[in-house]
């Protein structure tokens, strides 16, 4: 079996973002039923409902754990059912939550060599005592069985693969700040229990043919839903950056996700990592309805998928 819990579904900053006073953010603060509160993107996966692996440690991780009964301590004075954390990149909203897990609990930490180097180079992450946190390298295109803290197999296997993206903002070079690469700066994950297959891709700049072929026939795909349109944040007066500049393809348009996925057979398609400017977060919006009509769901905090 495989169980997935969406811990957080929004992009960096959450919904509402702490300093955002847009109409959409106001609706969340006013408890509008069509504008759900969302924390920053992360999911938890398990093959037995007892041992869990968190994918991406968002800055909201503590509140996400507290909101999820399955992740709370079950035995002893201190314990955790979290067996490991897997990172898809080195962005702040992917790694910051690691510091929440610094209280001397054993767990495995899996990331590419590049991301592990980022953590090693920043002394603040030395708070994750290596006597308790076992850092393991994710090799691209190499199926890797997830083990529990005692070394026993979890029943889950992951495969990391490169997707079009870019380095974290804090590592950008001034001379070439918007370079999109396919060398592993951004990765996606294939997760399987041997029967069902789920993909997690919270950031992706475009969909090459190889990625479309990889996703074909999947049981579920969680995919980058950051922006509805490429110039969305510019039009809203929130930023000078396009989605492409940030390493995210947009949902709508001839080059958008809805169009790109039209002929990719997938049982369940789910947008995650949705920015607070994206109108699909408002369930009474035309954009939300178009998304539903195209066969997509929009992830929400607490969403669950269970495969027996």
Phi and psi in degrees as GROMACS dihedral restraints (atoms count N, CA, C in turn):
[ dihedral_restraints ]
;  ai    aj    ak    al  type     phi  dphi    fc
    3     4     5     6     1  -145.1    20    10
    4     5     6     7     1   134.4    20    10
    6     7     8     9     1  -125.9    20    10
    7     8     9    10     1   136.9    20    10
    9    10    11    12     1  -125.6    20    10
   10    11    12    13     1   131.1    20    10
   12    13    14    15     1  -119.1    20    10
   13    14    15    16     1   127.0    20    10
   15    16    17    18     1   -80.6    20    10
   16    17    18    19     1   111.3    20    10
   18    19    20    21     1   -80.4    20    10
   19    20    21    22     1   -39.6    20    10
   21    22    23    24     1  -147.1    20    10
   22    23    24    25     1   146.4    20    10
   24    25    26    27     1  -125.7    20    10
   25    26    27    28     1    -7.6    20    10
   27    28    29    30     1   -93.7    20    10
   28    29    30    31     1   165.3    20    10
   30    31    32    33     1   -77.7    20    10
   31    32    33    34     1  -175.1    20    10
   33    34    35    36     1   -52.9    20    10
   34    35    36    37     1   131.2    20    10
   36    37    38    39     1   101.6    20    10
   37    38    39    40     1   -22.6    20    10
   39    40    41    42     1    73.1    20    10
   40    41    42    43     1  -172.3    20    10
   42    43    44    45     1  -140.7    20    10
   43    44    45    46     1   105.5    20    10
   45    46    47    48     1   -84.2    20    10
   46    47    48    49     1   150.4    20    10
   48    49    50    51     1   -69.6    20    10
   49    50    51    52     1   148.6    20    10
   51    52    53    54     1   -56.8    20    10
   52    53    54    55     1   -32.7    20    10
   54    55    56    57     1  -111.9    20    10
   55    56    57    58     1    14.4    20    10
   57    58    59    60     1   -95.5    20    10
   58    59    60    61     1   129.6    20    10
   60    61    62    63     1  -120.4    20    10
   61    62    63    64     1    28.9    20    10
   63    64    65    66     1   -66.2    20    10
   64    65    66    67     1   166.2    20    10
   66    67    68    69     1   -60.3    20    10
   67    68    69    70     1   -38.1    20    10
   69    70    71    72     1   -63.7    20    10
   70    71    72    73     1   -45.0    20    10
   72    73    74    75     1   -65.2    20    10
   73    74    75    76     1   -36.9    20    10
   75    76    77    78     1   -62.1    20    10
   76    77    78    79     1   -37.2    20    10
   78    79    80    81     1   -63.9    20    10
   79    80    81    82     1   -39.4    20    10
   81    82    83    84     1   -63.1    20    10
   82    83    84    85     1   -47.2    20    10
   84    85    86    87     1   -64.1    20    10
   85    86    87    88     1   -25.7    20    10
   87    88    89    90     1   -91.5    20    10
   88    89    90    91     1    10.7    20    10
   90    91    92    93     1    61.7    20    10
   91    92    93    94     1    37.3    20    10
   93    94    95    96     1   -64.5    20    10
   94    95    96    97     1   127.6    20    10
   96    97    98    99     1   -65.8    20    10
   97    98    99   100     1   -17.5    20    10
   99   100   101   102     1   -94.4    20    10
  100   101   102   103     1     2.8    20    10
  102   103   104   105     1  -131.6    20    10
  103   104   105   106     1    89.9    20    10
  105   106   107   108     1   -75.1    20    10
  106   107   108   109     1   141.8    20    10
  108   109   110   111     1   -66.3    20    10
  109   110   111   112     1   134.8    20    10
  111   112   113   114     1  -137.8    20    10
  112   113   114   115     1   136.6    20    10
  114   115   116   117     1   -94.2    20    10
  115   116   117   118     1   178.1    20    10
  117   118   119   120     1   -77.2    20    10
  118   119   120   121     1   148.4    20    10
  120   121   122   123     1   -58.9    20    10
  121   122   123   124     1   130.4    20    10
  123   124   125   126     1  -170.4    20    10
  124   125   126   127     1   148.3    20    10
  126   127   128   129     1  -131.6    20    10
  127   128   129   130     1   160.4    20    10
  129   130   131   132     1  -122.0    20    10
  130   131   132   133     1   139.7    20    10
  132   133   134   135     1  -129.4    20    10
  133   134   135   136     1   148.4    20    10
  135   136   137   138     1  -150.6    20    10
  136   137   138   139     1   152.3    20    10
  138   139   140   141     1  -108.1    20    10
  139   140   141   142     1    -1.8    20    10
  141   142   143   144     1  -142.0    20    10
  142   143   144   145     1     4.5    20    10
  144   145   146   147     1    68.9    20    10
  145   146   147   148     1     5.1    20    10
  147   148   149   150     1  -117.7    20    10
  148   149   150   151     1   -38.8    20    10
  150   151   152   153     1  -113.5    20    10
  151   152   153   154     1   130.2    20    10
  153   154   155   156     1  -125.0    20    10
  154   155   156   157     1   146.3    20    10
  156   157   158   159     1  -117.9    20    10
  157   158   159   160     1   127.6    20    10
  159   160   161   162     1   -95.5    20    10
  160   161   162   163     1   130.7    20    10
  162   163   164   165     1  -104.0    20    10
  163   164   165   166     1   110.7    20    10
  165   166   167   168     1    76.5    20    10
  166   167   168   169     1   123.6    20    10
  168   169   170   171     1   -96.5    20    10
  169   170   171   172     1    87.7    20    10
  171   172   173   174     1   -70.9    20    10
  172   173   174   175     1   159.9    20    10
  174   175   176   177     1   -59.0    20    10
  175   176   177   178     1   -17.4    20    10
  177   178   179   180     1   -94.0    20    10
  178   179   180   181     1    14.2    20    10
  180   181   182   183     1   -57.9    20    10
  181   182   183   184     1   -41.3    20    10
  183   184   185   186     1   -58.5    20    10
  184   185   186   187     1   -48.6    20    10
  186   187   188   189     1   -67.5    20    10
  187   188   189   190     1   -31.4    20    10
  189   190   191   192     1   -66.7    20    10
  190   191   192   193     1   -41.6    20    10
  192   193   194   195     1   -63.3    20    10
  193   194   195   196     1   -44.5    20    10
  195   196   197   198     1   -63.3    20    10
  196   197   198   199     1   -29.1    20    10
  198   199   200   201     1   -85.9    20    10
  199   200   201   202     1    -4.3    20    10
  201   202   203   204     1  -122.0    20    10
  202   203   204   205     1   104.7    20    10
  204   205   206   207     1   -55.5    20    10
  205   206   207   208     1   -36.4    20    10
  207   208   209   210     1   -63.3    20    10
  208   209   210   211     1   -21.1    20    10
  210   211   212   213     1  -100.6    20    10
  211   212   213   214     1     0.7    20    10
  213   214   215   216     1   -85.9    20    10
  214   215   216   217     1   157.3    20    10
  216   217   218   219     1   -58.2    20    10
  217   218   219   220     1   142.9    20    10
  219   220   221   222     1  -118.1    20    10
  220   221   222   223     1   -16.6    20    10
  222   223   224   225     1  -151.2    20    10
  223   224   225   226     1   156.1    20    10
  225   226   227   228     1    67.2    20    10
  226   227   228   229     1  -178.7    20    10
  228   229   230   231     1   -75.0    20    10
  229   230   231   232     1   -32.0    20    10
  231   232   233   234     1  -141.9    20    10
  232   233   234   235     1   132.6    20    10
  234   235   236   237     1  -168.2    20    10
  235   236   237   238     1   171.9    20    10
  237   238   239   240     1  -154.6    20    10
  238   239   240   241     1   140.4    20    10
  240   241   242   243     1   -81.2    20    10
  241   242   243   244     1     1.6    20    10
  243   244   245   246     1   -78.6    20    10
  244   245   246   247     1   114.1    20    10
  246   247   248   249     1   -89.0    20    10
  247   248   249   250     1   -25.4    20    10
  249   250   251   252     1  -168.2    20    10
  250   251   252   253     1   164.4    20    10
  252   253   254   255     1  -128.3    20    10
  253   254   255   256     1   133.7    20    10
  255   256   257   258     1  -120.6    20    10
  256   257   258   259     1   132.8    20    10
  258   259   260   261     1  -112.0    20    10
  259   260   261   262     1   137.0    20    10
  261   262   263   264     1   -98.4    20    10
  262   263   264   265     1     2.7    20    10
  264   265   266   267     1   178.9    20    10
  265   266   267   268     1  -172.3    20    10
  267   268   269   270     1  -113.6    20    10
  268   269   270   271     1    13.9    20    10
  270   271   272   273     1   -63.8    20    10
  271   272   273   274     1   155.4    20    10
  273   274   275   276     1   -56.1    20    10
  274   275   276   277     1   -42.8    20    10
  276   277   278   279     1   -78.1    20    10
  277   278   279   280     1     5.4    20    10
  279   280   281   282     1  -106.7    20    10
  280   281   282   283     1   -33.0    20    10
  282   283   284   285     1  -109.2    20    10
  283   284   285   286     1   -20.8    20    10
  285   286   287   288     1   -59.0    20    10
  286   287   288   289     1   -34.2    20    10
  288   289   290   291     1   -67.4    20    10
  289   290   291   292     1   -14.1    20    10
  291   292   293   294     1   -57.2    20    10
  292   293   294   295     1   -33.9    20    10
  294   295   296   297     1   -67.1    20    10
  295   296   297   298     1   -19.5    20    10
  297   298   299   300     1   -67.2    20    10
  298   299   300   301     1   -25.5    20    10
  300   301   302   303     1   -98.7    20    10
  301   302   303   304     1    28.3    20    10
  303   304   305   306     1   -87.7    20    10
  304   305   306   307     1    -1.6    20    10
  306   307   308   309     1   -83.6    20    10
  307   308   309   310     1    50.6    20    10
  309   310   311   312     1    54.8    20    10
  310   311   312   313     1    48.8    20    10
  312   313   314   315     1  -111.6    20    10
  313   314   315   316     1   140.4    20    10
  315   316   317   318     1   -73.8    20    10
  316   317   318   319     1   132.0    20    10
  318   319   320   321     1  -163.1    20    10
  319   320   321   322     1   161.2    20    10
  321   322   323   324     1   -93.9    20    10
  322   323   324   325     1   140.0    20    10
  324   325   326   327     1  -120.0    20    10
  325   326   327   328     1   117.6    20    10
  327   328   329   330     1  -116.0    20    10
  328   329   330   331     1   130.9    20    10
  330   331   332   333     1  -161.5    20    10
  331   332   333   334     1   166.4    20    10
  333   334   335   336     1   -66.7    20    10
  334   335   336   337     1   163.6    20    10
  336   337   338   339     1   -60.2    20    10
  337   338   339   340     1   -34.0    20    10
  339   340   341   342     1   -65.0    20    10
  340   341   342   343     1   -43.4    20    10
  342   343   344   345     1   -71.4    20    10
  343   344   345   346     1   -39.4    20    10
  345   346   347   348     1   -61.1    20    10
  346   347   348   349     1   -35.3    20    10
  348   349   350   351     1   -65.6    20    10
  349   350   351   352     1   -40.2    20    10
  351   352   353   354     1   -58.7    20    10
  352   353   354   355     1   -45.7    20    10
  354   355   356   357     1   -65.5    20    10
  355   356   357   358     1   -41.1    20    10
  357   358   359   360     1   -66.0    20    10
  358   359   360   361     1   -32.0    20    10
  360   361   362   363     1   -78.8    20    10
  361   362   363   364     1   -16.3    20    10
  363   364   365   366     1  -105.3    20    10
  364   365   366   367     1   111.5    20    10
  366   367   368   369     1   -61.4    20    10
  367   368   369   370     1   -19.3    20    10
  369   370   371   372     1   -63.1    20    10
  370   371   372   373     1   -29.2    20    10
  372   373   374   375     1   -79.8    20    10
  373   374   375   376     1    -1.8    20    10
  375   376   377   378     1   -68.8    20    10
  376   377   378   379     1   -10.9    20    10
  378   379   380   381     1   -62.1    20    10
  379   380   381   382     1   -20.3    20    10
  381   382   383   384     1   -84.8    20    10
  382   383   384   385     1    91.2    20    10
  384   385   386   387     1   -56.3    20    10
  385   386   387   388     1   120.6    20    10
  387   388   389   390     1   -62.5    20    10
  388   389   390   391     1   -16.4    20    10
  390   391   392   393     1   -72.5    20    10
  391   392   393   394     1   -14.9    20    10
  393   394   395   396     1  -117.9    20    10
  394   395   396   397     1   -33.6    20    10
  396   397   398   399     1  -105.2    20    10
  397   398   399   400     1   111.8    20    10
  399   400   401   402     1   -90.6    20    10
  400   401   402   403     1   107.1    20    10
  402   403   404   405     1   -84.6    20    10
  403   404   405   406     1   127.4    20    10
  405   406   407   408     1  -126.0    20    10
  406   407   408   409     1   142.1    20    10
  408   409   410   411     1   -87.9    20    10
  409   410   411   412     1   128.3    20    10
  411   412   413   414     1   -85.1    20    10
  412   413   414   415     1   121.5    20    10
  414   415   416   417     1   -97.9    20    10
  415   416   417   418     1   130.9    20    10
  417   418   419   420     1   -63.3    20    10
  418   419   420   421     1   140.8    20    10
  420   421   422   423     1    61.6    20    10
  421   422   423   424     1    25.8    20    10
  423   424   425   426     1  -123.7    20    10
  424   425   426   427     1   103.7    20    10
  426   427   428   429     1   -55.8    20    10
  427   428   429   430     1   132.4    20    10
  429   430   431   432     1  -132.3    20    10
  430   431   432   433     1   118.1    20    10
  432   433   434   435     1   -71.5    20    10
  433   434   435   436     1   132.6    20    10
  435   436   437   438     1   -83.5    20    10
  436   437   438   439     1   125.3    20    10
  438   439   440   441     1  -103.6    20    10
  439   440   441   442     1   152.5    20    10
  441   442   443   444     1   -76.2    20    10
  442   443   444   445     1   175.9    20    10
  444   445   446   447     1   -62.7    20    10
  445   446   447   448     1   -26.5    20    10
  447   448   449   450     1   -90.4    20    10
  448   449   450   451     1     5.5    20    10
  450   451   452   453     1    91.7    20    10
  451   452   453   454     1    -8.7    20    10
  453   454   455   456     1   -71.1    20    10
  454   455   456   457     1   149.4    20    10
  456   457   458   459     1   -66.7    20    10
  457   458   459   460     1   142.6    20    10
  459   460   461   462     1   -88.2    20    10
  460   461   462   463     1   -18.1    20    10
  462   463   464   465     1    95.8    20    10
  463   464   465   466     1    -1.0    20    10
  465   466   467   468     1  -118.0    20    10
  466   467   468   469     1   144.2    20    10
  468   469   470   471     1  -127.0    20    10
  469   470   471   472     1   137.0    20    10
  471   472   473   474     1  -119.7    20    10
  472   473   474   475     1   151.2    20    10
  474   475   476   477     1  -129.5    20    10
  475   476   477   478     1   121.8    20    10
  477   478   479   480     1   -90.3    20    10
  478   479   480   481     1   142.3    20    10
  480   481   482   483     1  -147.2    20    10
  481   482   483   484     1   149.6    20    10
  483   484   485   486     1   -74.1    20    10
  484   485   486   487     1   140.8    20    10
  486   487   488   489     1  -127.1    20    10
  487   488   489   490     1   157.5    20    10
  489   490   491   492     1   -60.0    20    10
  490   491   492   493     1   127.6    20    10
  492   493   494   495     1  -172.0    20    10
  493   494   495   496     1  -160.8    20    10
  495   496   497   498     1  -145.6    20    10
  496   497   498   499     1   170.8    20    10
  498   499   500   501     1   -68.5    20    10
  499   500   501   502     1   160.7    20    10
  501   502   503   504     1   -56.8    20    10
  502   503   504   505     1   151.4    20    10
  504   505   506   507     1   -52.2    20    10
  505   506   507   508     1   -41.1    20    10
  507   508   509   510     1   -72.4    20    10
  508   509   510   511     1    -7.9    20    10
  510   511   512   513     1  -108.5    20    10
  511   512   513   514     1     2.9    20    10
  513   514   515   516     1   -65.5    20    10
  514   515   516   517     1   146.6    20    10
  516   517   518   519     1   -98.9    20    10
  517   518   519   520     1   137.8    20    10
  519   520   521   522     1   -59.7    20    10
  520   521   522   523     1   -33.4    20    10
  522   523   524   525     1   -75.6    20    10
  523   524   525   526     1   -17.7    20    10
  525   526   527   528     1  -151.7    20    10
  526   527   528   529     1    65.2    20    10
  528   529   530   531     1   -72.6    20    10
  529   530   531   532     1   -19.4    20    10
  531   532   533   534     1  -111.6    20    10
  532   533   534   535     1    18.6    20    10
  534   535   536   537     1   -63.3    20    10
  535   536   537   538     1   124.9    20    10
  537   538   539   540     1   -96.8    20    10
  538   539   540   541     1   128.4    20    10
  540   541   542   543     1  -122.8    20    10
  541   542   543   544     1   167.1    20    10
  543   544   545   546     1  -128.2    20    10
  544   545   546   547     1    35.9    20    10
  546   547   548   549     1  -107.1    20    10
  547   548   549   550     1    10.3    20    10
  549   550   551   552     1   108.0    20    10
  550   551   552   553     1     4.0    20    10
  552   553   554   555     1   -60.1    20    10
  553   554   555   556     1   -34.3    20    10
  555   556   557   558     1  -125.0    20    10
  556   557   558   559     1   134.7    20    10
  558   559   560   561     1  -126.9    20    10
  559   560   561   562     1   159.3    20    10
  561   562   563   564     1  -113.2    20    10
  562   563   564   565     1   168.2    20    10
  564   565   566   567     1  -129.5    20    10
  565   566   567   568     1   134.3    20    10
  567   568   569   570     1   -99.3    20    10
  568   569   570   571     1   128.2    20    10
  570   571   572   573     1  -122.5    20    10
  571   572   573   574     1   129.0    20    10
  573   574   575   576     1  -143.5    20    10
  574   575   576   577     1   149.3    20    10
  576   577   578   579     1  -104.8    20    10
  577   578   579   580     1    11.3    20    10
  579   580   581   582     1    96.4    20    10
  580   581   582   583     1   -16.0    20    10
  582   583   584   585     1  -118.9    20    10
  583   584   585   586     1   -49.2    20    10
  585   586   587   588     1  -108.5    20    10
  586   587   588   589     1   151.7    20    10
  588   589   590   591     1  -130.4    20    10
  589   590   591   592     1   127.6    20    10
  591   592   593   594     1  -126.3    20    10
  592   593   594   595     1   140.2    20    10
  594   595   596   597     1  -112.9    20    10
  595   596   597   598     1   142.4    20    10
  597   598   599   600     1  -124.8    20    10
  598   599   600   601     1   112.8    20    10
  600   601   602   603     1  -136.5    20    10
  601   602   603   604     1    83.0    20    10
  603   604   605   606     1   -78.4    20    10
  604   605   606   607     1   -11.2    20    10
  606   607   608   609     1  -141.9    20    10
  607   608   609   610     1   129.6    20    10
  609   610   611   612     1  -161.6    20    10
  610   611   612   613     1   129.4    20    10
  612   613   614   615     1   -84.6    20    10
  613   614   615   616     1   -29.5    20    10
  615   616   617   618     1  -166.1    20    10
  616   617   618   619     1   170.7    20    10
  618   619   620   621     1  -112.8    20    10
  619   620   621   622     1   100.8    20    10
  621   622   623   624     1   -72.0    20    10
  622   623   624   625     1   163.2    20    10
  624   625   626   627     1   -56.6    20    10
  625   626   627   628     1   -38.5    20    10
  627   628   629   630     1   -61.9    20    10
  628   629   630   631     1   -35.4    20    10
  630   631   632   633     1   -72.5    20    10
  631   632   633   634     1   -41.3    20    10
  633   634   635   636     1   -58.8    20    10
  634   635   636   637     1   -42.7    20    10
  636   637   638   639     1   -66.5    20    10
  637   638   639   640     1   -36.8    20    10
  639   640   641   642     1   -64.5    20    10
  640   641   642   643     1   -39.4    20    10
  642   643   644   645     1   -80.4    20    10
  643   644   645   646     1   -17.6    20    10
  645   646   647   648     1   -58.4    20    10
  646   647   648   649     1   127.9    20    10
  648   649   650   651     1    87.3    20    10
  649   650   651   652     1     3.6    20    10
  651   652   653   654     1   -67.1    20    10
  652   653   654   655     1   152.7    20    10
  654   655   656   657     1   -74.6    20    10
  655   656   657   658     1   -36.8    20    10
  657   658   659   660     1  -155.0    20    10
  658   659   660   661     1   146.7    20    10
  660   661   662   663     1  -132.4    20    10
  661   662   663   664     1   120.3    20    10
  663   664   665   666     1   -92.2    20    10
  664   665   666   667     1   120.5    20    10
  666   667   668   669     1  -131.1    20    10
  667   668   669   670     1   152.9    20    10
  669   670   671   672     1   -47.5    20    10
  670   671   672   673     1   111.9    20    10
  672   673   674   675     1  -117.4    20    10
  673   674   675   676     1    28.2    20    10
  675   676   677   678     1   -52.0    20    10
  676   677   678   679     1   -56.3    20    10
  678   679   680   681     1  -125.0    20    10
  679   680   681   682     1   148.8    20    10
  681   682   683   684     1   -77.0    20    10
  682   683   684   685     1   -43.4    20    10
  684   685   686   687     1  -135.1    20    10
  685   686   687   688     1   155.2    20    10
  687   688   689   690     1   -61.6    20    10
  688   689   690   691     1   -37.5    20    10
  690   691   692   693     1   -98.9    20    10
  691   692   693   694     1    20.8    20    10
  693   694   695   696     1   -54.6    20    10
  694   695   696   697     1   -47.5    20    10
  696   697   698   699     1   -74.0    20    10
  697   698   699   700     1   -28.5    20    10
  699   700   701   702     1   -68.5    20    10
  700   701   702   703     1   -48.0    20    10
  702   703   704   705     1   -60.4    20    10
  703   704   705   706     1   -34.5    20    10
  705   706   707   708     1   -82.9    20    10
  706   707   708   709     1    -3.8    20    10
  708   709   710   711     1    72.1    20    10
  709   710   711   712     1    25.1    20    10
  711   712   713   714     1   -99.6    20    10
  712   713   714   715     1   -21.1    20    10
  714   715   716   717     1  -163.8    20    10
  715   716   717   718     1   164.3    20    10
  717   718   719   720     1   -99.6    20    10
  718   719   720   721     1     5.2    20    10
  720   721   722   723     1  -102.0    20    10
  721   722   723   724     1   141.8    20    10
  723   724   725   726     1   -84.2    20    10
  724   725   726   727     1   168.8    20    10
  726   727   728   729     1   -61.5    20    10
  727   728   729   730     1   -43.6    20    10
  729   730   731   732     1   -59.1    20    10
  730   731   732   733     1   -39.9    20    10
  732   733   734   735     1   -61.2    20    10
  733   734   735   736     1   -30.4    20    10
  735   736   737   738     1   -90.4    20    10
  736   737   738   739     1    -2.6    20    10
  738   739   740   741     1    87.2    20    10
  739   740   741   742     1    22.6    20    10
  741   742   743   744     1  -126.7    20    10
  742   743   744   745     1   128.7    20    10
  744   745   746   747     1   -77.9    20    10
  745   746   747   748     1   153.3    20    10
  747   748   749   750     1   -90.8    20    10
  748   749   750   751     1   162.9    20    10
  750   751   752   753     1   -77.8    20    10
  751   752   753   754     1   -44.4    20    10
  753   754   755   756     1   -96.5    20    10
  754   755   756   757     1   156.4    20    10
  756   757   758   759     1   108.5    20    10
  757   758   759   760     1   169.6    20    10
  759   760   761   762     1   -61.7    20    10
  760   761   762   763     1   -28.6    20    10
  762   763   764   765     1  -104.6    20    10
  763   764   765   766     1    14.9    20    10
  765   766   767   768     1   -87.6    20    10
  766   767   768   769     1   174.4    20    10
  768   769   770   771     1   -66.2    20    10
  769   770   771   772     1   -41.9    20    10
  771   772   773   774     1   -57.2    20    10
  772   773   774   775     1   -43.3    20    10
  774   775   776   777     1   -68.0    20    10
  775   776   777   778     1   -44.4    20    10
  777   778   779   780     1   -64.9    20    10
  778   779   780   781     1   -29.8    20    10
  780   781   782   783     1   -94.9    20    10
  781   782   783   784     1     2.1    20    10
  783   784   785   786     1   -53.1    20    10
  784   785   786   787     1   -38.8    20    10
  786   787   788   789     1  -114.0    20    10
  787   788   789   790     1    18.9    20    10
  789   790   791   792     1   -99.7    20    10
  790   791   792   793     1   113.6    20    10
  792   793   794   795     1   -72.9    20    10
  793   794   795   796     1   113.1    20    10
  795   796   797   798     1  -141.1    20    10
  796   797   798   799     1   135.2    20    10
  798   799   800   801     1   -67.7    20    10
  799   800   801   802     1   -43.6    20    10
  801   802   803   804     1  -139.7    20    10
  802   803   804   805     1   122.9    20    10
  804   805   806   807     1  -112.4    20    10
  805   806   807   808     1   128.6    20    10
  807   808   809   810     1  -134.0    20    10
  808   809   810   811     1   124.6    20    10
  810   811   812   813     1   -81.8    20    10
  811   812   813   814     1   134.3    20    10
  813   814   815   816     1  -138.0    20    10
  814   815   816   817     1   169.0    20    10
  816   817   818   819     1    60.6    20    10
  817   818   819   820     1    55.2    20    10
  819   820   821   822     1   -96.2    20    10
  820   821   822   823     1   125.9    20    10
  822   823   824   825     1   -73.8    20    10
  823   824   825   826     1   151.9    20    10
  825   826   827   828     1   -63.6    20    10
  826   827   828   829     1   -14.5    20    10
  828   829   830   831     1   -86.6    20    10
  829   830   831   832     1   -10.0    20    10
  831   832   833   834     1   -81.0    20    10
  832   833   834   835     1   122.0    20    10
  834   835   836   837     1   -67.2    20    10
  835   836   837   838     1   -12.0    20    10
  837   838   839   840     1   -69.4    20    10
  838   839   840   841     1   -10.8    20    10
  840   841   842   843     1   -73.1    20    10
  841   842   843   844     1   -14.7    20    10
  843   844   845   846     1  -100.2    20    10
  844   845   846   847     1   111.2    20    10
  846   847   848   849     1   -74.6    20    10
  847   848   849   850     1    -1.7    20    10
  849   850   851   852     1  -108.1    20    10
  850   851   852   853     1    14.8    20    10
  852   853   854   855     1   -91.7    20    10
  853   854   855   856     1   152.9    20    10
  855   856   857   858     1   -59.6    20    10
  856   857   858   859     1   -35.0    20    10
  858   859   860   861     1   -66.6    20    10
  859   860   861   862     1   -38.3    20    10
  861   862   863   864     1   -64.0    20    10
  862   863   864   865     1   -42.4    20    10
  864   865   866   867     1   -65.4    20    10
  865   866   867   868     1   -40.4    20    10
  867   868   869   870     1   -61.7    20    10
  868   869   870   871     1   -39.9    20    10
  870   871   872   873     1   -62.3    20    10
  871   872   873   874     1   -45.1    20    10
  873   874   875   876     1   -63.4    20    10
  874   875   876   877     1   -43.0    20    10
  876   877   878   879     1   -63.3    20    10
  877   878   879   880     1   -28.4    20    10
  879   880   881   882     1   -83.1    20    10
  880   881   882   883     1     1.8    20    10
  882   883   884   885     1    90.6    20    10
  883   884   885   886     1    19.2    20    10
  885   886   887   888     1  -108.2    20    10
  886   887   888   889     1   146.1    20    10
  888   889   890   891     1  -102.3    20    10
  889   890   891   892     1   157.4    20    10
  891   892   893   894     1  -110.1    20    10
  892   893   894   895     1   120.0    20    10
  894   895   896   897     1   -60.7    20    10
  895   896   897   898     1   148.8    20    10
  897   898   899   900     1  -137.8    20    10
  898   899   900   901     1   153.9    20    10
  900   901   902   903     1   -60.2    20    10
  901   902   903   904     1   129.7    20    10
  903   904   905   906     1    92.8    20    10
  904   905   906   907     1    -5.2    20    10
  906   907   908   909     1   -60.3    20    10
  907   908   909   910     1   138.6    20    10
  909   910   911   912     1  -128.8    20    10
  910   911   912   913     1   141.7    20    10
  912   913   914   915     1  -127.7    20    10
  913   914   915   916     1   128.0    20    10
  915   916   917   918     1  -126.3    20    10
  916   917   918   919     1   126.2    20    10
  918   919   920   921     1  -112.7    20    10
  919   920   921   922     1   118.9    20    10
